[in-house]
């Protein structure tokens, strides 16, 4: 099964690269813009998907994430809007806005070191930092060599995003 997914991913990437290599027939300037933009966007999407997948697997293995809802409940109420819990059990005439606000504030999770650590670990992953570095350095290199052309660069970013998301779905889901 994994072998089939890898073959599909390679074929998607190969087809995209064939179209990009075809731009070399027009101009090496166009090819450089398209290749740098496509490859950087592709790496950003695939790297972010892989880093996110690793983070989710680590949370599941550590037991931090526990699914306590039944499948039928998830289908009927995916956002837990009708979970049967009332804001306050008091009759409507006895409700006070201040009490409701206090109860809702108590439900909000405070910002703590553990939450910050997980956020930083997910966003500073090497699989996310290196592709962005490649994007920035590639853009600067094109600009410094006076071959940057945004008419080709920006659409190639979009193509890289689409290709990266297709390959991420093939490999990481």
N, CA, C and O of each residue as an XYZ file, in Angstrom:
692
protein
N       0.827     -1.191      0.000
C       0.000      0.000      0.000
C       0.874      1.260      0.000
O       0.625      2.196     -0.760
N       1.887      1.274      0.848
C       2.780      2.430      0.928
C       3.524      2.614     -0.389
O       3.767      3.742     -0.818
N       3.882      1.519     -1.022
C       4.603      1.582     -2.287
C       3.749      2.247     -3.369
O       4.264      3.011     -4.185
N       2.461      1.961     -3.376
C       1.557      2.567     -4.353
C       1.439      4.067     -4.102
O       1.437      4.864     -5.040
N       1.341      4.442     -2.828
C       1.230      5.866     -2.495
C       2.491      6.621     -2.903
O       2.407      7.741     -3.406
N       3.652      6.019     -2.692
C       4.914      6.663     -3.061
C       5.007      6.783     -4.585
O       5.470      7.800     -5.101
N       4.569      5.746     -5.304
C       4.586      5.810     -6.769
C       3.681      6.920     -7.279
O       4.039      7.635     -8.214
N       2.506      7.068     -6.668
C       1.596      8.142     -7.074
C       2.209      9.504     -6.788
O       2.126     10.415     -7.612
N       2.822      9.641     -5.622
C       3.442     10.910     -5.255
C       4.570     11.259     -6.217
O       4.691     12.407     -6.643
N       5.385     10.288     -6.555
C       6.490     10.530     -7.487
C       5.950     10.880     -8.867
O       6.506     11.747     -9.543
N       4.890     10.230     -9.290
C       4.336     10.541    -10.609
C       3.730     11.945    -10.639
O       3.863     12.646    -11.642
N       3.070     12.366     -9.563
C       2.523     13.725     -9.504
C       3.663     14.746     -9.577
O       3.593     15.718    -10.330
N       4.704     14.514     -8.792
C       5.852     15.421     -8.795
C       6.548     15.417    -10.151
O       6.963     16.467    -10.641
N       6.675     14.247    -10.755
C       7.333     14.139    -12.056
C       6.585     14.873    -13.153
O       7.201     15.538    -13.986
N       5.268     14.759    -13.162
C       4.464     15.460    -14.170
C       4.606     16.968    -14.000
O       4.756     17.695    -14.981
N       4.561     17.436    -12.754
C       4.721     18.869    -12.502
C       6.102     19.349    -12.958
O       6.219     20.415    -13.561
N       7.130     18.577    -12.676
C       8.484     18.966    -13.079
C       8.660     18.938    -14.594
O       9.412     19.748    -15.137
N       7.984     18.028    -15.283
C       8.055     18.019    -16.751
C       7.506     19.320    -17.335
O       8.082     19.883    -18.266
N       6.388     19.792    -16.780
C       5.839     21.064    -17.238
C       6.789     22.226    -16.921
O       6.910     23.173    -17.698
N       7.447     22.136    -15.788
C       8.384     23.198    -15.426
C       9.607     23.169    -16.334
O      10.087     24.222    -16.754
N      10.117     21.976    -16.641
C      11.261     21.887    -17.547
C      10.899     22.370    -18.946
O      11.776     22.808    -19.691
N       9.637     22.298    -19.310
C       9.194     22.795    -20.608
C       9.342     24.310    -20.689
O       9.483     24.856    -21.784
N       9.312     24.992    -19.558
C       9.486     26.444    -19.574
C      10.922     26.833    -19.951
O      11.172     27.970    -20.350
N      11.851     25.902    -19.826
C      13.229     26.189    -20.205
C      13.348     26.428    -21.710
O      14.260     27.118    -22.166
N      12.412     25.849    -22.480
C      12.413     26.061    -23.926
C      12.132     27.525    -24.275
O      12.587     28.019    -25.306
N      11.387     28.210    -23.420
C      11.077     29.616    -23.663
C      12.221     30.520    -23.231
O      12.671     31.384    -23.985
N      12.682     30.306    -22.002
C      13.737     31.177    -21.481
C      14.295     30.579    -20.192
O      13.566     29.974    -19.406
N      15.580     30.756    -19.992
C      16.167     30.282    -18.737
C      15.719     31.162    -17.573
O      15.670     30.700    -16.433
N      15.394     32.414    -17.845
C      14.890     33.323    -16.813
C      13.528     32.851    -16.301
O      13.284     32.831    -15.095
N      12.661     32.479    -17.211
C      11.338     31.967    -16.830
C      11.495     30.673    -16.051
O      10.835     30.460    -15.034
N      12.376     29.813    -16.541
C      12.599     28.527    -15.868
C      13.095     28.733    -14.438
O      12.626     28.058    -13.522
N      14.029     29.650    -14.238
C      14.566     29.886    -12.893
C      13.480     30.388    -11.959
O      13.395     29.932    -10.819
N      12.648     31.316    -12.415
C      11.557     31.830    -11.590
C      10.570     30.731    -11.218
O      10.186     30.591    -10.057
N      10.171     29.965    -12.202
C       9.165     28.932    -11.975
C       9.711     27.828    -11.074
O       9.022     27.366    -10.165
N      10.929     27.415    -11.323
C      11.502     26.313    -10.541
C      11.710     26.696     -9.080
O      11.374     25.922     -8.184
N      12.259     27.880     -8.831
C      12.494     28.313     -7.443
C      11.175     28.463     -6.702
O      11.041     28.005     -5.567
N      10.201     29.103     -7.341
C       8.904     29.313     -6.685
C       8.182     27.994     -6.447
O       7.668     27.751     -5.355
N       8.143     27.142     -7.470
C       7.452     25.857     -7.335
C       8.085     25.011     -6.239
O       7.388     24.495     -5.365
N       9.391     24.871     -6.285
C      10.065     23.980     -5.341
C       9.967     24.491     -3.912
O       9.810     23.695     -2.986
N      10.058     25.804     -3.714
C       9.959     26.336     -2.356
C       8.548     26.168     -1.798
O       8.391     25.782     -0.640
N       7.525     26.448     -2.594
C       6.148     26.260     -2.124
C       5.860     24.781     -1.875
O       5.198     24.425     -0.901
N       6.358     23.933     -2.755
C       6.187     22.491     -2.592
C       6.812     22.014     -1.282
O       6.188     21.267     -0.529
N       8.045     22.447     -1.013
C       8.722     22.038      0.217
C       8.021     22.572      1.461
O       7.969     21.887      2.482
N       7.484     23.779      1.389
C       6.785     24.356      2.534
C       5.558     23.521      2.874
O       5.339     23.200      4.042
N       4.764     23.169      1.888
C       3.535     22.413      2.129
C       3.854     21.000      2.618
O       3.262     20.537      3.593
N       4.768     20.321      1.965
C       5.106     18.943      2.365
C       5.772     18.936      3.744
O       5.472     18.073      4.570
N       6.660     19.878      3.995
C       7.329     19.949      5.292
C       6.364     20.247      6.424
O       6.456     19.645      7.494
N       5.439     21.171      6.199
C       4.454     21.502      7.231
C       3.526     20.320      7.493
O       3.170     20.052      8.640
N       3.135     19.616      6.441
C       2.267     18.442      6.618
C       2.976     17.349      7.406
O       2.388     16.725      8.289
N       4.242     17.126      7.080
C       5.003     16.099      7.779
C       5.214     16.474      9.248
O       5.073     15.630     10.133
N       5.551     17.742      9.506
C       5.763     18.184     10.886
C       4.468     18.087     11.692
O       4.484     17.682     12.854
N       3.363     18.455     11.079
C       2.068     18.368     11.761
C       1.709     16.912     12.047
O       1.199     16.594     13.121
N       1.973     16.040     11.094
C       1.694     14.608     11.288
C       2.516     14.051     12.449
O       1.995     13.304     13.278
N       3.797     14.413     12.511
C       4.643     13.949     13.610
C       4.144     14.459     14.954
O       4.173     13.730     15.945
N       3.683     15.716     14.994
C       3.211     16.302     16.237
C       1.933     15.599     16.704
O       1.774     15.327     17.894
N       1.032     15.308     15.779
C      -0.211     14.623     16.141
C       0.071     13.204     16.622
O      -0.511     12.761     17.612
N       0.943     12.501     15.943
C       1.283     11.135     16.359
C       1.921     11.146     17.741
O       1.626     10.276     18.560
N       2.790     12.115     18.014
C       3.431     12.208     19.334
C       2.392     12.471     20.420
O       2.483     11.904     21.508
N       1.407     13.321     20.141
C       0.370     13.601     21.138
C      -0.500     12.384     21.388
O      -0.882     12.115     22.527
N      -0.814     11.649     20.337
C      -1.643     10.451     20.505
C      -0.884      9.381     21.276
O      -1.451      8.733     22.156
N       0.393      9.188     20.956
C       1.190      8.172     21.645
C       1.425      8.520     23.109
O       1.521      7.625     23.949
N       1.518      9.801     23.424
C       1.745     10.199     24.809
C       0.470     10.112     25.638
O       0.519     10.210     26.864
N      -0.660      9.930     24.984
C      -1.924      9.824     25.708
C      -2.535     11.165     26.023
O      -3.498     11.240     26.786
N      -1.998     12.225     25.452
C      -2.524     13.557     25.717
C      -3.894     13.744     25.071
O      -4.750     14.450     25.604
N      -4.092     13.112     23.932
C      -5.352     13.245     23.220
C      -6.175     11.985     23.461
O      -5.726     10.876     23.171
N      -7.375     12.162     23.990
C      -8.256     11.027     24.245
C      -9.602     11.339     23.621
O     -10.205     12.376     23.901
N     -10.061     10.449     22.787
C     -11.357     10.623     22.136
C     -12.412      9.985     23.017
O     -12.401      8.772     23.227
N     -13.327     10.796     23.535
C     -14.341     10.276     24.439
C     -15.741     10.345     23.851
O     -16.700      9.921     24.497
N     -15.874     10.858     22.667
C     -17.176     10.932     22.032
C     -17.396      9.730     21.133
O     -16.453      9.220     20.528
N     -18.618      9.284     21.046
C     -18.950      8.166     20.182
C     -19.050      8.649     18.738
O     -19.225      9.841     18.483
N     -18.938      7.725     17.808
C     -18.955      8.059     16.397
C     -20.279      8.709     16.001
O     -20.281      9.678     15.242
N     -21.395      8.199     16.498
C     -22.700      8.762     16.164
C     -22.832     10.194     16.679
O     -23.411     11.042     16.000
N     -22.304     10.471     17.867
C     -22.327     11.836     18.405
C     -21.499     12.787     17.542
O     -21.879     13.941     17.342
N     -20.373     12.303     17.037
C     -19.539     13.139     16.188
C     -20.239     13.472     14.878
O     -20.119     14.586     14.369
N     -20.962     12.515     14.341
C     -21.653     12.745     13.079
C     -22.826     13.706     13.273
O     -23.020     14.623     12.475
N     -23.599     13.496     14.324
C     -24.771     14.331     14.555
C     -24.407     15.735     15.022
O     -25.063     16.700     14.630
N     -23.373     15.865     15.851
C     -22.993     17.162     16.416
C     -21.473     17.301     16.394
O     -20.832     17.150     17.434
N     -20.876     17.589     15.222
C     -19.415     17.609     15.130
C     -18.742     18.699     15.947
O     -17.578     18.555     16.318
N     -19.446     19.781     16.234
C     -18.827     20.889     16.968
C     -19.323     20.983     18.405
O     -19.102     21.993     19.074
N     -19.981     19.953     18.874
C     -20.475     19.858     20.247
C     -21.362     21.040     20.631
O     -21.250     21.584     21.730
N     -22.246     21.430     19.707
C     -23.143     22.541     19.985
C     -24.317     22.115     20.857
O     -24.838     22.908     21.642
N     -24.723     20.871     20.715
C     -25.895     20.384     21.444
C     -25.510     19.261     22.390
O     -26.122     18.193     22.369
N     -24.518     19.488     23.204
C     -24.035     18.430     24.081
C     -24.859     18.290     25.353
O     -24.539     17.458     26.202
N     -25.907     19.082     25.501
C     -26.803     18.934     26.643
C     -26.384     19.743     27.848
O     -27.101     19.762     28.849
N     -25.262     20.404     27.789
C     -24.813     21.209     28.922
C     -25.389     22.615     28.772
O     -25.259     23.244     27.722
N     -25.999     23.077     29.794
C     -26.537     24.429     29.802
C     -25.483     25.367     30.375
O     -24.595     24.940     31.112
N     -25.587     26.628     30.035
C     -24.652     27.617     30.579
C     -24.833     27.713     32.083
O     -23.868     27.760     32.846
N     -26.078     27.740     32.483
C     -26.377     27.850     33.898
C     -27.693     27.120     34.126
O     -28.618     27.241     33.323
N     -27.783     26.369     35.206
C     -28.990     25.595     35.476
C     -30.104     26.417     36.096
O     -31.205     25.903     36.295
N     -29.850     27.669     36.403
C     -30.849     28.517     37.042
C     -31.937     28.900     36.038
O     -31.691     28.922     34.832
N     -33.129     29.197     36.530
C     -34.191     29.659     35.634
C     -33.795     30.985     34.981
O     -32.973     31.720     35.528
N     -34.367     31.294     33.825
C     -33.960     32.508     33.087
C     -34.102     33.807     33.877
O     -33.301     34.724     33.695
N     -35.106     33.905     34.753
C     -35.271     35.150     35.493
C     -34.205     35.344     36.569
O     -33.996     36.468     37.026
N     -33.531     34.280     36.980
C     -32.504     34.383     38.005
C     -31.089     34.511     37.426
O     -30.130     34.668     38.181
N     -30.951     34.446     36.109
C     -29.629     34.509     35.489
C     -29.061     35.915     35.567
O     -29.761     36.909     35.374
N     -27.785     35.962     35.854
C     -27.083     37.232     35.912
C     -25.974     37.208     34.863
O     -25.250     36.221     34.735
N     -25.853     38.284     34.129
C     -24.839     38.354     33.086
C     -23.433     38.224     33.676
O     -22.561     37.603     33.068
N     -23.218     38.796     34.834
C     -21.902     38.718     35.472
C     -21.542     37.280     35.831
O     -20.393     36.868     35.674
N     -22.521     36.517     36.313
C     -22.255     35.124     36.674
C     -21.944     34.296     35.435
O     -21.060     33.440     35.465
N     -22.657     34.543     34.362
C     -22.407     33.805     33.119
C     -21.008     34.108     32.599
O     -20.296     33.201     32.167
N     -20.611     35.370     32.636
C     -19.273     35.748     32.173
C     -18.203     35.096     33.045
O     -17.189     34.632     32.523
N     -18.407     35.052     34.355
C     -17.445     34.417     35.261
C     -17.308     32.930     34.951
O     -16.199     32.397     34.934
N     -18.443     32.256     34.706
C     -18.400     30.830     34.392
C     -17.667     30.575     33.077
O     -16.889     29.628     32.974
N     -17.911     31.410     32.079
C     -17.250     31.233     30.792
C     -15.759     31.528     30.885
O     -14.959     30.853     30.236
N     -15.371     32.515     31.674
C     -13.954     32.811     31.870
C     -13.239     31.664     32.557
O     -12.068     31.408     32.280
N     -13.926     30.974     33.443
C     -13.321     29.841     34.140
C     -13.056     28.683     33.177
O     -12.149     27.882     33.403
N     -13.839     28.593     32.113
C     -13.670     27.508     31.139
C     -12.491     27.739     30.202
O     -11.954     26.782     29.644
N     -12.078     28.991     30.020
C     -10.989     29.317     29.108
C      -9.673     28.844     29.708
O      -9.383     29.080     30.881
N      -8.876     28.166     28.868
C      -7.586     27.667     29.339
C      -6.591     28.816     29.439
O      -6.462     29.616     28.512
N      -5.894     28.895     30.557
C      -4.883     29.964     30.670
C      -3.641     29.616     29.849
O      -3.390     28.450     29.544
N      -2.884     30.626     29.505
C      -1.654     30.441     28.768
C      -0.579     29.955     29.741
O      -0.216     30.652     30.689
N      -0.082     28.751     29.488
C       0.948     28.226     30.376
C       2.156     27.747     29.573
O       2.124     27.735     28.343
N       3.200     27.359     30.260
C       4.453     26.978     29.625
C       4.281     25.736     28.754
O       4.913     25.629     27.703
N       3.443     24.808     29.172
C       3.248     23.580     28.403
C       2.637     23.883     27.044
O       3.075     23.332     26.035
N       1.631     24.753     27.003
C       1.003     25.108     25.736
C       1.976     25.873     24.837
O       1.998     25.666     23.623
N       2.768     26.742     25.425
C       3.740     27.503     24.649
C       4.796     26.574     24.079
O       5.223     26.754     22.939
N       5.227     25.577     24.856
C       6.246     24.635     24.407
C       5.768     23.844     23.196
O       6.519     23.651     22.240
N       4.511     23.384     23.236
C       3.975     22.628     22.099
C       3.842     23.515     20.872
O       4.097     23.055     19.759
N       3.451     24.767     21.042
C       3.318     25.681     19.913
C       4.647     25.996     19.273
O       4.758     26.030     18.047
N       5.663     26.229     20.093
C       6.987     26.543     19.560
C       7.594     25.315     18.886
O       8.225     25.425     17.835
N       7.404     24.165     19.486
C       7.974     22.951     18.907
C       7.365     22.661     17.539
O       8.060     22.200     16.632
N       6.078     22.928     17.389
C       5.433     22.696     16.101
C       5.811     23.710     15.050
O       5.906     23.374     13.870
N       6.032     24.956     15.460
C       6.312     25.987     14.469
C       7.793     26.138     14.153
O       8.139     26.702     13.115
N       8.670     25.653     15.012
C      10.103     25.795     14.789
C      10.712     24.471     14.327
O      11.924     24.277     14.426
N       9.904     23.589     13.839
C      10.400     22.329     13.324
C      11.315     22.580     12.135
O      11.080     23.495     11.346
N      12.349     21.773     12.008
C      13.289     21.932     10.897
C      12.596     21.697      9.565
O      13.034     22.217      8.539
N      11.508     20.912      9.569
C      10.756     20.657      8.347
C       9.950     21.875      7.916
O       9.484     21.937      6.779
N       9.783     22.839      8.808
C       9.096     24.081      8.463
C      10.066     25.224      8.230
O       9.814     26.079      7.381
N      11.153     25.258      8.953
C      12.093     26.380      8.864
C      12.903     26.327      7.573
O      13.043     27.349      6.901
N      13.437     25.171      7.211
C      14.284     25.070      6.021
C      13.556     25.434      4.730
O      14.131     26.148      3.909
N      12.321     24.983      4.506
C      11.644     25.418      3.276
C      11.411     26.928      3.202
O      11.528     27.521      2.130
N      11.084     27.550      4.333
C      10.921     29.000      4.323
C      12.251     29.694      4.063
O      12.295     30.722      3.388
N      13.318     29.144      4.589
C      14.647     29.686      4.323
C      14.974     29.580      2.832
O      15.531     30.506      2.242
N      14.622     28.441      2.232
C      14.835     28.252      0.789
C      14.008     29.263     -0.010
O      14.490     29.809     -1.003
N      12.771     29.515      0.414
C      11.918     30.494     -0.258
C      12.543     31.886     -0.213
O      12.621     32.573     -1.231
N      12.979     32.289      0.957
C      13.556     33.630      1.118
C      14.865     33.767      0.342
O      15.067     34.743     -0.380
N      15.747     32.787      0.496
C      17.041     32.868     -0.197
C      16.880     32.767     -1.712
O      17.606     33.427     -2.457
N      15.936     31.947     -2.172
C      15.679     31.854     -3.609
C      15.148     33.155     -4.172
O      15.555     33.582     -5.252
N      14.242     33.785     -3.444
C      13.700     35.074     -3.875
C      14.805     36.129     -3.934
O      14.895     36.892     -4.896
N      15.639     36.163     -2.904
C      16.737     37.133     -2.871
C      17.726     36.868     -4.003
O      18.211     37.809     -4.632
N      18.029     35.594     -4.269
C      18.966     35.269     -5.344
C      18.416     35.695     -6.703
O      19.155     36.224     -7.534
N      17.136     35.471     -6.931
C      16.536     35.901     -8.195
C      16.559     37.422     -8.319
O      16.848     37.960     -9.387
N      16.254     38.100     -7.232
C      16.233     39.565     -7.248
C      17.632     40.141     -7.456
O      17.798     41.082     -8.232
N      18.630     39.599     -6.781
C      20.001     40.114     -6.905
C      20.589     39.881     -8.293
O      21.435     40.655     -8.743
N      20.154     38.831     -8.970
C      20.656     38.543    -10.319
C      19.795     39.179    -11.405
O      19.995     38.936    -12.595
N      18.826     40.006    -10.972
C      17.935     40.731    -11.892
C      17.168     39.807    -12.836
O      16.938     40.151    -13.996
N      16.778     38.643    -12.342
C      15.966     37.747    -13.171
C      14.605     37.463    -12.534
O      13.850     36.631    -13.036
N      14.290     38.138    -11.447
C      12.992     37.944    -10.800
C      11.892     38.545    -11.659
O      11.943     39.721    -12.020
N      10.903     37.733    -11.981
C       9.746     38.182    -12.741
C       8.498     37.634    -12.044
O       8.216     36.438    -12.109
N       7.768     38.509    -11.389
C       6.622     38.082    -10.578
C       5.488     37.498    -11.408
O       4.652     36.770    -10.873
N       5.440     37.800    -12.700
C       4.399     37.219    -13.554
C       4.549     35.704    -13.661
O       3.562     35.008    -13.898
N       5.726     35.195    -13.496
C       5.962     33.744    -13.528
C       6.140     33.176    -12.124
O       5.777     32.031    -11.857
N       6.694     33.974    -11.244
C       7.006     33.512     -9.887
C       5.736     33.214     -9.087
O       5.625     32.149     -8.479
N       4.787     34.138     -9.081
C       3.586     33.974     -8.252
C       2.688     32.813     -8.700
O       2.234     32.055     -7.844
N       2.409     32.639    -10.001
C       1.625     31.455    -10.384
C       2.339     30.138    -10.069
O       1.699     29.133     -9.760
N       3.670     30.157    -10.151
C       4.423     28.942     -9.826
C       4.316     28.613     -8.343
O       4.333     27.441     -7.966
N       4.205     29.640     -7.492
C       3.958     29.383     -6.065
C       2.637     28.648     -5.887
O       2.550     27.692     -5.115
N       1.618     29.090     -6.595
C       0.305     28.448     -6.513
C       0.372     26.994     -6.982
O      -0.208     26.112     -6.350
N       1.065     26.747     -8.071
C       1.211     25.374     -8.576
C       1.967     24.520     -7.564
O       1.628     23.352     -7.372
N       2.974     25.076     -6.922
C       3.716     24.339     -5.896
C       2.851     24.005     -4.690
O       2.982     22.929     -4.107
N       1.967     24.926     -4.315
C       1.056     24.675     -3.197
C       0.094     23.542     -3.544
O      -0.136     22.646     -2.732
N      -0.461     23.586     -4.740
C      -1.397     22.535     -5.169
C      -0.694     21.177     -5.227
O      -1.209     20.184     -4.712
N       0.466     21.137     -5.846
C       1.214     19.876     -5.956
C       1.630     19.365     -4.589
O       1.529     18.166     -4.326
N       2.093     20.243     -3.716
C       2.481     19.838     -2.366
C       1.311     19.292     -1.573
O       1.468     18.325     -0.827
N       0.139     19.896     -1.721
C      -1.020     19.387     -0.981
C      -1.477     18.041     -1.525
O      -1.900     17.178     -0.756
N      -1.397     17.847     -2.843
C      -1.765     16.541     -3.405
C      -0.815     15.446     -2.929
O      -1.249     14.350     -2.576
N       0.460     15.744     -2.921
C       1.436     14.743     -2.478
C       1.327     14.512     -0.978
O       1.490     13.381     -0.520
N       1.056     15.547     -0.210
C       0.871     15.378      1.231
C      -0.317     14.481      1.535
O      -0.263     13.660      2.451
N      -1.384     14.633      0.773
C      -2.548     13.764      0.964
C      -2.215     12.332      0.629
O      -2.697     11.410      1.287
N      -1.389     12.132     -0.393
C      -1.001     10.774     -0.775
C      -0.122     10.116      0.289
O      -0.309      8.945      0.617
N       0.822     10.861      0.817
C       1.830     10.267      1.696
C       1.451     10.265      3.168
O       1.781      9.314      3.877
N       0.769     11.295      3.651
C       0.624     11.464      5.089
C      -0.772     11.196      5.611
O      -1.005     11.352      6.809
N      -1.699     10.805      4.778
C      -3.052     10.517      5.283
C      -3.290      9.034      5.216
O      -4.365      8.564      5.590
